[in-house]
Amino acid sequence: MSDIHAHPALAHHFDSLEEQKEAATLGMWVFLVTEVLFFGGIFATYAIYRSWYPEAFAAASHELDVTLGTINTAVLITSSLTMALAVHAAQLGRRTKVMVFLVLTMALGGVFLGIKGVEYYHKFTEHLIPGPGFQFEKEHLRHAQIFFSLYFMMTGLHALHMIIGFGIMLVMLWWAWRGTITKEYYSPIEISGLYWHFVDIVWIFLFPLLYLIGRHAH
């Protein structure tokens, strides 16, 4: 029997909520594949420049705060856990828990962005922003700017994706509060979780690339 009269969230061009969920999930996976290609190109650019100027990149990497980066990694991994718990709660139809875990996910994301803002401020005060005022040891001055250009581009794009994720979480929170998300219709939370996990995975690659590799070579 069709779900067309069973749930108001069912779009008219689908025969069932399950069919609608499969289509939406496929759409998100296709989108995430394009994101993998996008970030993959940036990672490849970073790898090429790092292979050309390993000493300069190691010296520049030494200027990053590994402690703050490690804390942010732990924060983001924890946010993936709270997001997974939000999805699980939605599957069980526990609206209050869904809202709590979504708020926790956004709070952890806020902590991550706050720490990243502190890192950016430190780079500004240390004159490590690429441009006319950039200051670094003379032998690596030019190539260190390439590192920091890539650093700000890669972490900035990641932060932008997190801000977009914030918007998605706010919509999910609103839907959960209104009762749109139910035990029968939880796919929006699940699909939002896929996006959030992807953003977390990107950071798992960024952290070692920018903060760890080659630091002891300086």
Backbone as ProteinMPNN parsed JSONL, in Angstrom:
{"seq_chain_A": "MSDIHAHPALAHHFDSLEEQKEAATLGMWVFLVTEVLFFGGIFATYAIYRSWYPEAFAAASHELDVTLGTINTAVLITSSLTMALAVHAAQLGRRTKVMVFLVLTMALGGVFLGIKGVEYYHKFTEHLIPGPGFQFEKEHLRHAQIFFSLYFMMTGLHALHMIIGFGIMLVMLWWAWRGTITKEYYSPIEISGLYWHFVDIVWIFLFPLLYLIGRHAH", "coords_chain_A": {"N_chain_A": [[0.85, -1.194, 0.0], [0.486, 2.255, -0.758], [2.299, 4.996, 0.764], [1.19, 7.439, 0.531], [-0.871, 8.801, 1.766], [-0.211, 8.466, 4.325], [1.855, 9.896, 5.48], [2.667, 13.273, 5.713], [5.086, 14.213, 4.712], [5.778, 12.86, 2.476], [6.691, 13.17, -0.823], [4.902, 13.995, -3.844], [5.729, 12.644, -6.126], [6.779, 10.236, -5.385], [6.269, 6.813, -4.467], [6.433, 5.747, -1.952], [7.672, 6.291, 1.401], [10.067, 4.971, 1.778], [11.087, 4.69, -0.808], [11.437, 7.38, -1.382], [13.384, 8.008, 0.503], [15.566, 6.465, -0.403], [16.111, 7.714, -2.858], [16.823, 10.29, -1.997], [19.056, 9.705, -0.413], [20.796, 8.63, -2.315], [21.15, 10.928, -3.858], [22.564, 12.562, -2.033], [24.921, 11.048, -1.748], [25.948, 11.227, -4.345], [26.438, 13.966, -4.445], [28.421, 14.095, -2.436], [30.447, 12.677, -3.657], [31.22, 14.485, -5.652], [32.248, 16.406, -3.967], [34.421, 15.028, -2.903], [36.021, 14.893, -5.186], [36.506, 17.609, -5.493], [37.896, 18.396, -3.083], [39.907, 16.557, -3.38], [41.396, 17.498, -5.554], [42.512, 19.776, -4.392], [44.037, 18.618, -2.343], [45.837, 17.215, -3.927], [47.202, 19.318, -5.151], [48.454, 20.408, -2.91], [50.113, 18.224, -2.205], [51.836, 18.11, -4.386], [53.22, 20.598, -4.281], [54.381, 20.258, -1.784], [56.129, 18.163, -2.263], [57.896, 19.461, -3.917], [58.99, 21.501, -2.339], [60.009, 20.489, 0.279], [61.527, 21.124, 2.639], [60.907, 23.821, 3.206], [58.151, 23.59, 3.611], [58.114, 21.899, 5.823], [59.317, 23.54, 7.712], [57.457, 25.626, 7.814], [55.195, 24.241, 8.668], [55.924, 23.73, 11.22], [55.227, 26.012, 12.55], [52.585, 25.82, 13.157], [50.074, 25.166, 15.613], [50.158, 22.303, 17.222], [48.897, 21.284, 19.454], [46.425, 22.687, 19.675], [45.379, 21.85, 17.23], [45.145, 19.106, 17.687], [43.296, 19.042, 19.777], [41.1, 20.097, 18.412], [40.702, 18.054, 16.586], [39.868, 15.954, 18.262], [37.518, 17.126, 19.219], [35.985, 17.3, 16.887], [35.709, 14.627, 16.133], [34.219, 13.733, 18.286], [31.908, 15.176, 17.785], [30.985, 13.829, 15.568], [30.183, 11.491, 16.77], [28.03, 12.403, 18.403], [26.357, 13.219, 16.361], [25.786, 10.793, 15.117], [24.409, 9.601, 17.198], [22.183, 11.251, 17.259], [20.974, 10.543, 14.854], [20.377, 7.87, 15.433], [18.58, 8.22, 17.556], [16.536, 9.489, 16.182], [15.689, 7.44, 14.5], [14.477, 5.841, 16.363], [12.408, 7.373, 17.067], [12.602, 9.253, 19.123], [12.165, 12.246, 19.941], [13.025, 14.341, 21.697], [15.622, 13.522, 22.44], [16.809, 13.562, 19.94], [16.868, 16.322, 19.437], [18.519, 17.169, 21.541], [20.969, 15.894, 20.955], [21.515, 17.022, 18.466], [21.884, 19.698, 19.185], [24.156, 19.398, 20.788], [25.943, 18.525, 18.845], [26.115, 20.827, 17.226], [27.161, 22.565, 19.145], [29.687, 21.462, 19.64], [30.746, 21.766, 17.099], [30.822, 24.525, 17.08], [32.765, 24.985, 19.032], [34.977, 23.929, 17.708], [35.219, 25.736, 15.508], [35.673, 28.058, 16.947], [38.183, 27.548, 18.143], [39.667, 27.315, 15.824], [39.453, 29.935, 14.933], [40.989, 31.196, 16.889], [43.485, 30.146, 16.233], [43.814, 31.301, 13.676], [43.958, 33.985, 14.431], [46.347, 34.0, 15.874], [48.134, 33.475, 13.788], [47.848, 35.812, 12.385], [48.849, 37.758, 14.177], [51.433, 36.861, 14.306], [52.421, 37.519, 11.893], [52.076, 35.787, 9.705], [50.384, 35.713, 7.612], [49.918, 35.288, 4.226], [51.323, 37.618, 1.954], [52.25, 41.135, 1.548], [53.123, 41.761, 4.169], [54.131, 39.435, 5.2], [56.195, 37.452, 7.266], [59.066, 35.524, 7.687], [61.666, 33.044, 8.126], [64.467, 33.817, 6.131], [65.499, 32.048, 4.136], [63.386, 30.392, 3.5], [61.312, 32.023, 2.897], [59.721, 32.664, 0.554], [58.615, 30.168, -0.294], [57.389, 29.288, 2.005], [55.225, 30.933, 2.129], [53.608, 29.813, 0.208], [52.881, 27.464, 1.489], [51.344, 28.515, 3.661], [49.372, 29.828, 2.245], [48.026, 27.672, 1.102], [47.297, 26.437, 3.472], [45.465, 28.286, 4.66], [43.543, 28.312, 2.644], [42.662, 25.621, 2.517], [41.859, 24.988, 5.188], [40.066, 27.06, 5.5], [38.08, 26.547, 3.561], [37.178, 24.166, 4.597], [36.13, 25.085, 7.031], [34.078, 26.675, 6.013], [32.398, 24.694, 4.967], [31.652, 23.556, 7.367], [30.17, 25.632, 8.509], [28.036, 25.702, 6.738], [27.052, 23.205, 7.383], [26.168, 23.813, 9.952], [23.922, 25.37, 9.346], [22.319, 23.415, 8.158], [21.94, 21.722, 10.359], [20.464, 23.412, 12.016], [18.07, 23.596, 10.591], [17.272, 20.918, 10.755], [16.95, 20.752, 13.517], [14.807, 22.478, 13.888], [12.836, 21.117, 12.42], [12.695, 18.788, 13.943], [11.736, 19.809, 16.337], [9.236, 20.754, 15.537], [8.041, 18.387, 14.972], [8.183, 17.223, 12.519], [10.17, 15.406, 11.898], [9.996, 12.036, 12.382], [9.546, 8.67, 13.674], [8.934, 7.229, 11.454], [9.761, 8.913, 9.45], [12.727, 9.781, 9.167], [14.782, 10.235, 7.495], [15.862, 12.811, 6.644], [17.517, 13.584, 8.831], [19.345, 11.49, 8.834], [20.569, 11.773, 6.324], [21.652, 14.31, 6.6], [23.498, 13.669, 8.524], [25.322, 12.161, 7.03], [26.539, 14.165, 5.517], [27.743, 15.69, 7.577], [29.525, 13.827, 8.684], [31.213, 13.5, 6.507], [32.453, 16.013, 6.378], [33.872, 15.881, 8.763], [35.627, 13.769, 8.173], [37.185, 14.932, 6.169], [38.671, 16.742, 7.717], [40.17, 14.908, 9.185], [42.013, 14.133, 7.317], [43.193, 16.596, 6.739], [44.441, 17.39, 9.139], [46.827, 15.69, 9.736], [48.253, 16.196, 7.343], [48.755, 18.979, 7.336], [49.645, 19.634, 9.947], [51.336, 17.606, 11.018], [53.024, 16.01, 9.274], [56.37, 15.867, 8.396], [57.278, 17.656, 10.344], [59.428, 17.204, 12.085], [61.529, 17.435, 10.485], [62.525, 19.916, 10.378]], "CA_chain_A": [[0.0, 0.0, 0.0], [1.264, 3.489, -0.833], [2.344, 5.829, 1.973], [0.895, 8.797, 0.093], [-1.764, 9.454, 2.719], [0.225, 8.094, 5.66], [2.799, 10.861, 6.029], [2.656, 14.508, 4.908], [6.411, 14.501, 4.156], [5.964, 12.119, 1.231], [6.522, 13.968, -2.046], [3.875, 13.392, -4.703], [6.298, 11.821, -7.195], [7.268, 8.975, -4.835], [5.198, 5.908, -4.049], [6.573, 5.406, -0.542], [8.746, 6.987, 2.11], [11.307, 4.231, 1.559], [11.575, 5.083, -2.134], [11.896, 8.768, -1.262], [14.638, 7.971, 1.257], [16.614, 5.927, -1.271], [16.456, 8.739, -3.83], [17.52, 11.371, -1.296], [20.369, 9.201, 0.001], [21.604, 8.57, -3.533], [21.493, 12.303, -4.209], [23.626, 13.02, -1.127], [26.168, 10.362, -2.084], [26.455, 11.829, -5.589], [27.001, 15.261, -4.052], [29.653, 13.865, -1.689], [31.475, 12.282, -4.639], [31.739, 15.728, -6.251], [33.057, 17.046, -2.93], [35.682, 14.282, -2.854], [36.805, 15.353, -6.331], [36.888, 18.997, -5.212], [38.97, 18.394, -2.09], [41.009, 15.751, -3.91], [42.238, 18.384, -6.361], [43.277, 20.638, -3.476], [45.034, 17.764, -1.698], [46.865, 16.91, -4.923], [48.01, 20.531, -5.271], [49.289, 20.462, -1.705], [51.117, 17.161, -2.277], [52.829, 18.481, -5.401], [54.08, 21.652, -3.738], [55.158, 19.719, -0.666], [57.227, 17.368, -2.837], [58.861, 20.392, -4.499], [59.643, 22.318, -1.306], [59.789, 19.784, 1.56], [62.139, 21.802, 3.779], [60.122, 25.018, 3.507], [56.854, 23.17, 4.149], [58.345, 21.384, 7.171], [59.567, 24.696, 8.571], [56.194, 26.347, 7.97], [54.312, 23.394, 9.462], [56.379, 23.853, 12.606], [54.596, 27.196, 13.129], [51.201, 25.51, 13.528], [49.905, 24.709, 16.991], [49.699, 20.917, 17.192], [47.986, 21.057, 20.582], [45.092, 23.148, 19.27], [44.922, 20.973, 16.161], [44.762, 17.825, 18.282], [42.034, 19.275, 20.492], [40.047, 20.236, 17.408], [40.44, 16.727, 16.022], [39.053, 15.24, 19.251], [36.201, 17.778, 19.251], [35.226, 16.967, 15.681], [35.374, 13.2, 16.212], [33.113, 13.645, 19.239], [30.7, 15.69, 17.121], [30.49, 12.747, 14.711], [29.477, 10.576, 17.667], [26.731, 12.984, 18.768], [25.52, 13.209, 15.161], [25.322, 9.411, 14.96], [23.4, 9.376, 18.242], [20.975, 11.967, 16.819], [20.347, 9.685, 13.833], [19.817, 6.695, 16.128], [17.393, 8.664, 18.293], [15.48, 9.755, 15.194], [15.181, 6.138, 14.054], [13.634, 5.308, 17.431], [11.311, 8.303, 17.283], [12.788, 9.976, 20.382], [12.342, 13.625, 19.481], [13.822, 15.141, 22.634], [17.02, 13.117, 22.315], [17.279, 14.077, 18.648], [17.168, 17.742, 19.603], [19.677, 17.299, 22.438], [22.191, 15.501, 20.251], [21.777, 18.022, 17.432], [22.449, 20.87, 19.869], [25.519, 19.032, 21.173], [26.747, 18.515, 17.613], [26.383, 22.212, 16.845], [28.033, 23.153, 20.164], [31.035, 20.978, 19.366], [31.177, 22.45, 15.885], [31.143, 25.897, 17.464], [34.061, 24.934, 19.712], [35.977, 23.736, 16.656], [35.408, 26.988, 14.773], [36.268, 29.015, 17.871], [39.608, 27.244, 18.241], [40.266, 27.665, 14.535], [39.552, 31.388, 14.938], [42.156, 31.528, 17.719], [44.665, 29.841, 15.419], [43.93, 32.334, 12.645], [44.4, 35.218, 15.089], [47.771, 33.832, 16.161], [48.88, 33.623, 12.53], [47.809, 37.237, 12.041], [49.768, 38.488, 15.061], [52.798, 36.4, 14.031], [52.721, 37.962, 10.52], [52.154, 34.603, 8.85], [49.358, 35.816, 6.574], [50.615, 35.542, 2.962], [51.151, 38.972, 1.424], [53.394, 42.044, 1.746], [53.595, 41.776, 5.546], [54.528, 38.085, 5.621], [57.541, 37.37, 7.837], [59.524, 34.151, 7.905], [63.105, 32.946, 7.921], [64.739, 34.27, 4.77], [65.739, 30.991, 3.148], [62.125, 29.743, 3.135], [60.274, 33.06, 2.876], [58.812, 32.564, -0.597], [57.894, 28.896, -0.349], [56.539, 29.194, 3.195], [53.968, 31.609, 1.79], [52.78, 28.836, -0.514], [52.297, 26.592, 2.518], [50.285, 29.189, 4.409], [48.266, 30.073, 1.31], [47.273, 26.422, 1.046], [46.738, 26.223, 4.813], [44.259, 29.098, 4.841], [42.536, 27.894, 1.676], [42.128, 24.304, 2.873], [41.115, 25.065, 6.446], [38.965, 27.993, 5.301], [37.013, 25.83, 2.855], [36.613, 23.21, 5.558], [35.305, 25.857, 7.963], [32.869, 27.056, 5.279], [31.529, 23.516, 4.942], [31.092, 23.393, 8.709], [29.135, 26.656, 8.684], [26.882, 25.193, 5.981], [26.518, 22.134, 8.224], [25.408, 24.468, 11.008], [22.615, 25.719, 8.787], [21.564, 22.17, 7.995], [21.559, 21.262, 11.695], [19.393, 24.283, 12.504], [16.834, 23.167, 9.931], [16.902, 19.628, 11.354], [16.471, 21.036, 14.869], [13.476, 23.068, 13.717], [11.933, 20.045, 12.009], [12.49, 17.89, 15.085], [10.893, 20.522, 17.304], [7.877, 20.809, 14.978], [7.49, 17.048, 14.846], [8.293, 16.733, 11.139], [10.987, 14.194, 11.994], [9.302, 11.0, 13.141], [10.128, 7.331, 13.56], [8.713, 6.793, 10.07], [10.406, 9.855, 8.523], [13.955, 10.267, 9.792], [15.829, 10.302, 6.473], [16.613, 14.074, 6.608], [18.57, 13.535, 9.847], [20.327, 10.513, 8.38], [21.308, 12.362, 5.199], [22.456, 15.389, 7.185], [24.609, 13.007, 9.195], [26.313, 11.813, 6.011], [27.284, 15.39, 5.201], [28.569, 16.069, 8.723], [30.618, 12.855, 8.782], [32.157, 13.8, 5.436], [33.236, 17.177, 6.806], [34.8, 15.39, 9.784], [36.654, 12.963, 7.505], [38.098, 15.86, 5.505], [39.609, 17.239, 8.721], [41.067, 13.804, 9.55], [43.097, 14.198, 6.336], [43.87, 17.892, 6.835], [45.256, 17.504, 10.344], [48.204, 15.195, 9.562], [48.913, 16.844, 6.206], [49.188, 20.333, 7.658], [50.232, 19.79, 11.273], [52.228, 16.553, 11.499], [54.004, 15.475, 8.33], [57.601, 16.616, 8.161], [57.618, 18.657, 11.373], [60.72, 16.924, 12.715], [62.6, 17.639, 9.508], [63.026, 21.294, 10.48]], "C_chain_A": [[0.886, 1.244, 0.0], [1.173, 4.261, 0.461], [1.78, 7.219, 1.715], [-0.04, 9.535, 1.036], [-1.305, 9.214, 4.166], [1.135, 9.137, 6.288], [2.852, 12.094, 5.139], [3.996, 14.839, 4.272], [6.661, 13.788, 2.834], [5.675, 13.007, 0.033], [5.616, 13.231, -3.021], [4.446, 12.455, -5.755], [6.958, 10.546, -6.672], [6.088, 8.137, -4.355], [5.26, 5.579, -2.562], [7.695, 6.226, 0.079], [10.091, 6.291, 1.903], [11.928, 4.595, 0.205], [12.126, 6.509, -2.101], [13.24, 8.827, -0.537], [15.78, 7.487, 0.373], [17.076, 6.969, -2.284], [17.257, 9.869, -3.187], [18.923, 10.946, -0.876], [21.308, 9.113, -1.187], [22.059, 9.963, -3.944], [22.614, 12.844, -3.342], [24.949, 12.353, -1.455], [26.784, 10.915, -3.37], [27.105, 13.173, -5.283], [28.338, 15.074, -3.342], [30.785, 13.402, -2.611], [32.069, 13.519, -5.304], [32.603, 16.48, -5.244], [34.412, 16.346, -2.778], [36.587, 14.724, -3.999], [37.336, 16.759, -6.086], [38.068, 19.051, -4.233], [40.169, 17.584, -2.577], [41.954, 16.583, -4.758], [43.108, 19.28, -5.489], [44.371, 19.834, -2.771], [46.182, 17.446, -2.66], [47.789, 18.111, -5.12], [48.966, 20.658, -4.097], [50.423, 19.442, -1.79], [52.221, 17.514, -3.272], [53.783, 19.538, -4.861], [54.937, 21.135, -2.582], [56.328, 18.901, -1.184], [58.298, 18.264, -3.449], [59.666, 21.132, -3.433], [59.475, 21.681, 0.078], [60.358, 20.518, 2.766], [61.338, 23.036, 4.194], [58.779, 24.638, 4.13], [57.001, 22.611, 5.566], [58.561, 22.53, 8.149], [58.275, 25.462, 8.839], [55.219, 25.554, 8.839], [54.653, 23.491, 10.941], [55.735, 25.045, 13.314], [53.147, 26.963, 13.532], [51.163, 24.928, 14.933], [49.3, 23.302, 16.997], [48.705, 20.64, 18.311], [46.568, 21.479, 20.231], [44.524, 22.27, 18.158], [44.445, 19.636, 16.686], [43.439, 17.951, 19.029], [40.882, 19.367, 19.499], [39.701, 18.9, 16.771], [39.551, 15.922, 16.961], [37.633, 15.803, 19.298], [35.36, 17.338, 18.062], [34.829, 15.497, 15.658], [34.2, 12.996, 17.176], [31.814, 14.137, 18.619], [30.125, 14.658, 16.155], [29.706, 11.737, 15.539], [28.1, 11.127, 18.024], [25.79, 13.029, 17.563], [24.959, 11.81, 14.928], [24.247, 9.084, 15.988], [22.096, 10.089, 17.905], [20.224, 11.14, 15.778], [19.68, 8.481, 14.491], [18.549, 7.068, 16.887], [16.232, 8.935, 17.347], [14.859, 8.453, 14.712], [14.244, 5.515, 15.081], [12.447, 6.22, 17.744], [11.402, 9.085, 18.582], [13.165, 11.431, 20.081], [13.238, 14.45, 20.404], [15.3, 14.809, 22.528], [17.608, 13.594, 20.988], [17.708, 15.528, 18.802], [18.403, 17.951, 20.48], [20.968, 16.988, 21.696], [22.523, 16.462, 19.104], [22.405, 19.274, 18.033], [23.89, 20.592, 20.286], [26.446, 19.029, 19.962], [27.106, 19.928, 17.189], [27.32, 22.891, 17.848], [29.481, 22.74, 19.936], [31.594, 21.609, 18.097], [31.567, 23.89, 16.177], [32.483, 25.987, 18.176], [35.185, 24.794, 18.686], [36.271, 25.051, 15.93], [36.03, 28.067, 15.659], [37.767, 28.813, 18.001], [40.319, 27.595, 16.943], [40.412, 29.177, 14.416], [40.744, 31.863, 15.757], [43.442, 31.264, 16.943], [44.88, 30.904, 14.35], [44.453, 33.648, 13.248], [45.887, 35.157, 15.403], [48.6, 34.013, 14.896], [48.918, 35.09, 12.095], [48.826, 38.013, 12.878], [51.224, 38.086, 14.819], [53.25, 36.753, 12.61], [52.945, 36.776, 9.577], [51.008, 34.556, 7.844], [50.064, 36.129, 5.254], [50.297, 36.937, 2.411], [52.364, 39.825, 1.727], [53.959, 42.014, 3.163], [54.071, 40.434, 6.063], [55.965, 38.077, 6.102], [57.881, 35.921, 8.136], [61.031, 34.13, 7.703], [63.427, 33.069, 6.436], [64.848, 33.142, 3.752], [64.444, 30.312, 2.683], [60.989, 30.746, 2.934], [59.258, 32.848, 1.764], [57.964, 31.294, -0.541], [57.026, 28.674, 0.886], [55.205, 29.893, 2.944], [53.033, 30.68, 1.021], [52.102, 27.917, 0.489], [51.136, 27.278, 3.205], [49.11, 29.586, 3.516], [47.383, 28.838, 1.221], [46.609, 26.127, 2.39], [45.436, 27.0, 4.983], [43.159, 28.7, 3.857], [41.869, 26.591, 2.112], [41.309, 24.349, 4.163], [39.932, 26.024, 6.333], [37.789, 27.336, 4.594], [36.357, 24.798, 3.777], [35.692, 23.922, 6.541], [34.002, 26.295, 7.299], [31.891, 25.892, 5.217], [30.908, 23.264, 6.31], [29.977, 24.402, 8.97], [27.866, 26.252, 7.932], [26.214, 24.068, 6.773], [25.721, 22.676, 9.394], [23.996, 24.806, 10.534], [21.725, 24.504, 8.64], [21.069, 21.671, 9.353], [20.429, 22.105, 12.281], [18.051, 23.908, 11.89], [16.351, 21.852, 10.539], [16.345, 19.825, 12.767], [15.053, 21.594, 14.838], [12.453, 22.003, 13.339], [11.659, 19.081, 13.153], [11.557, 18.53, 16.101], [9.442, 20.568, 16.836], [7.226, 19.436, 14.886], [7.499, 16.514, 13.43], [9.106, 15.453, 11.089], [10.271, 13.204, 12.914], [10.036, 9.669, 12.978], [9.999, 6.811, 12.133], [9.487, 7.66, 9.07], [11.609, 10.495, 9.217], [15.082, 10.472, 8.777], [16.543, 11.657, 6.402], [17.749, 14.123, 7.619], [19.696, 12.619, 9.383], [21.198, 11.09, 7.264], [22.169, 13.532, 5.666], [23.675, 14.823, 7.892], [25.703, 12.607, 8.225], [27.176, 13.022, 5.68], [28.241, 15.743, 6.338], [29.763, 15.117, 8.883], [31.661, 13.114, 7.693], [33.057, 14.973, 5.819], [34.261, 16.758, 7.858], [35.945, 14.607, 9.147], [37.661, 13.857, 6.789], [39.129, 16.394, 6.496], [40.601, 16.158, 9.136], [42.235, 13.731, 8.57], [43.886, 15.501, 6.473], [44.842, 17.942, 8.013], [46.672, 16.943, 10.159], [48.952, 15.881, 8.425], [49.512, 18.184, 6.593], [50.007, 20.408, 8.94], [51.357, 18.815, 11.584], [53.339, 16.168, 10.544], [55.204, 16.405, 8.183], [58.006, 17.603, 9.23], [59.012, 18.435, 11.948], [61.88, 17.108, 11.744], [63.215, 19.005, 9.632], [64.228, 21.342, 11.415]], "O_chain_A": [[1.913, 1.28, 0.678], [0.167, 4.22, 1.169], [1.875, 8.092, 2.577], [-0.009, 10.763, 1.103], [-1.93, 9.697, 5.11], [1.182, 9.252, 7.513], [3.061, 11.973, 3.932], [4.047, 15.674, 3.369], [7.641, 14.074, 2.148], [4.571, 13.53, -0.118], [5.565, 12.001, -3.028], [3.744, 11.565, -6.235], [7.627, 9.845, -7.431], [5.065, 8.656, -3.906], [4.257, 5.176, -1.973], [8.548, 6.777, -0.617], [11.132, 6.946, 1.859], [13.139, 4.782, 0.095], [13.151, 6.804, -2.716], [14.124, 9.597, -0.913], [16.867, 8.064, 0.411], [18.271, 7.103, -2.547], [18.241, 10.347, -3.753], [19.868, 11.729, -0.969], [22.479, 9.476, -1.086], [23.211, 10.159, -4.33], [23.52, 13.51, -3.843], [25.992, 13.008, -1.445], [28.004, 11.052, -3.467], [28.181, 13.485, -5.792], [29.288, 15.81, -3.611], [31.951, 13.707, -2.364], [33.282, 13.597, -5.501], [33.582, 17.122, -5.624], [35.43, 17.0, -2.551], [37.788, 14.909, -3.804], [38.477, 17.066, -6.429], [39.097, 19.666, -4.513], [41.311, 17.887, -2.231], [43.17, 16.403, -4.696], [44.277, 19.518, -5.791], [45.497, 20.309, -2.62], [47.347, 17.411, -2.263], [49.004, 17.954, -5.241], [50.143, 20.977, -4.27], [51.57, 19.764, -1.479], [53.397, 17.246, -3.026], [55.002, 19.398, -4.965], [56.089, 21.54, -2.429], [57.412, 18.941, -0.603], [59.468, 17.887, -3.501], [60.864, 21.362, -3.594], [58.858, 22.282, 0.957], [59.726, 20.532, 3.823], [61.116, 23.271, 5.382], [58.323, 25.29, 5.07], [56.13, 22.815, 6.411], [58.057, 22.504, 9.272], [58.029, 25.897, 9.965], [54.5, 26.132, 9.654], [53.785, 23.354, 11.804], [55.7, 25.087, 14.544], [52.542, 27.816, 14.181], [52.109, 24.278, 15.378], [48.097, 23.129, 16.803], [47.777, 19.85, 18.139], [45.618, 20.73, 20.456], [43.328, 21.979, 18.143], [43.458, 19.088, 16.196], [42.572, 17.083, 18.931], [39.818, 18.787, 19.715], [38.54, 18.642, 16.453], [38.595, 15.282, 16.522], [36.664, 15.051, 19.403], [34.173, 17.04, 18.203], [33.733, 15.157, 15.213], [33.305, 12.192, 16.918], [30.745, 13.588, 18.887], [28.913, 14.613, 15.945], [28.7, 11.192, 15.085], [27.108, 10.402, 17.956], [24.576, 12.894, 17.714], [23.788, 11.66, 14.581], [23.287, 8.375, 15.686], [21.017, 9.59, 18.227], [18.997, 11.045, 15.813], [18.555, 8.118, 14.147], [17.565, 6.329, 16.868], [15.08, 8.645, 17.67], [13.644, 8.368, 14.535], [13.335, 4.762, 14.732], [11.595, 5.891, 18.569], [10.38, 9.538, 19.097], [14.342, 11.778, 19.985], [14.112, 15.178, 19.934], [16.142, 15.707, 22.525], [18.775, 13.983, 20.926], [18.785, 15.916, 18.349], [19.234, 18.813, 20.193], [21.945, 17.73, 21.797], [23.697, 16.687, 18.809], [23.339, 19.843, 17.469], [24.752, 21.46, 20.151], [27.59, 19.476, 20.043], [28.252, 20.206, 16.835], [28.17, 23.693, 17.462], [30.391, 23.563, 20.028], [32.777, 21.945, 18.032], [32.519, 24.415, 15.6], [33.247, 26.929, 17.967], [36.215, 25.461, 18.786], [37.43, 25.43, 15.761], [36.815, 28.889, 15.188], [38.536, 29.774, 17.975], [41.437, 28.109, 16.958], [41.397, 29.656, 13.854], [41.429, 32.812, 15.376], [44.377, 32.063, 16.99], [46.006, 31.358, 14.142], [45.283, 34.33, 12.647], [46.606, 36.139, 15.222], [49.659, 34.639, 14.935], [49.9, 35.549, 11.51], [49.577, 38.831, 12.346], [52.14, 38.862, 15.089], [54.325, 36.341, 12.174], [53.873, 36.767, 8.769], [50.696, 33.501, 7.292], [50.75, 37.147, 5.166], [49.144, 37.368, 2.409], [53.404, 39.3, 2.124], [55.159, 42.22, 3.346], [54.383, 40.305, 7.246], [56.853, 38.619, 5.444], [57.101, 35.19, 8.748], [61.608, 35.08, 7.174], [62.741, 32.493, 5.591], [64.349, 33.262, 2.633], [64.404, 29.726, 1.602], [59.829, 30.353, 2.814], [58.053, 32.855, 2.017], [56.747, 31.342, -0.717], [56.034, 27.949, 0.822], [54.176, 29.488, 3.485], [51.813, 30.755, 1.167], [50.913, 27.62, 0.373], [50.057, 26.699, 3.326], [47.976, 29.671, 3.986], [46.157, 28.933, 1.257], [45.486, 25.623, 2.434], [44.424, 26.439, 5.402], [41.977, 28.745, 4.197], [40.644, 26.477, 2.078], [40.202, 23.815, 4.222], [38.91, 25.829, 6.991], [36.637, 27.539, 4.976], [35.145, 24.59, 3.739], [34.607, 23.43, 6.852], [32.946, 26.291, 7.933], [30.687, 26.081, 5.393], [29.768, 22.81, 6.403], [28.961, 24.067, 9.578], [26.756, 26.439, 8.431], [24.988, 23.976, 6.833], [24.717, 22.085, 9.793], [23.013, 24.559, 11.232], [20.535, 24.545, 8.954], [19.921, 21.249, 9.484], [19.543, 21.583, 12.958], [17.025, 23.901, 12.571], [15.161, 21.689, 10.808], [15.393, 19.154, 13.166], [14.209, 21.228, 15.656], [11.342, 21.984, 13.868], [10.534, 18.609, 13.32], [10.688, 17.862, 16.66], [8.522, 20.437, 17.644], [6.009, 19.327, 14.739], [6.9, 15.476, 13.153], [8.785, 14.529, 10.341], [9.983, 13.506, 14.072], [11.015, 9.566, 12.238], [10.843, 6.05, 11.659], [9.828, 7.203, 7.979], [11.522, 11.59, 9.772], [16.199, 10.837, 9.146], [17.742, 11.675, 6.122], [18.825, 14.639, 7.318], [20.872, 12.952, 9.53], [22.416, 10.914, 7.264], [23.284, 13.72, 5.181], [24.753, 15.417, 7.865], [26.886, 12.698, 8.553], [28.397, 12.912, 5.576], [29.407, 16.056, 6.099], [30.875, 15.553, 9.183], [32.859, 12.962, 7.933], [34.269, 14.931, 5.611], [35.396, 17.234, 7.841], [37.101, 14.764, 9.539], [38.859, 13.573, 6.799], [40.313, 16.492, 6.174], [41.76, 16.465, 9.414], [43.33, 13.314, 8.946], [45.11, 15.505, 6.337], [45.942, 18.479, 7.889], [47.639, 17.664, 10.407], [50.155, 16.122, 8.531], [50.644, 18.494, 6.223], [50.969, 21.173, 9.01], [52.26, 19.158, 12.347], [54.486, 16.013, 10.964], [55.053, 17.589, 7.881], [58.985, 18.327, 9.052], [59.704, 19.402, 12.266], [63.046, 16.962, 12.109], [64.285, 19.263, 9.08], [64.797, 22.411, 11.636]]}, "name": "protein", "num_of_chains": 1, "seq": "MSDIHAHPALAHHFDSLEEQKEAATLGMWVFLVTEVLFFGGIFATYAIYRSWYPEAFAAASHELDVTLGTINTAVLITSSLTMALAVHAAQLGRRTKVMVFLVLTMALGGVFLGIKGVEYYHKFTEHLIPGPGFQFEKEHLRHAQIFFSLYFMMTGLHALHMIIGFGIMLVMLWWAWRGTITKEYYSPIEISGLYWHFVDIVWIFLFPLLYLIGRHAH"}
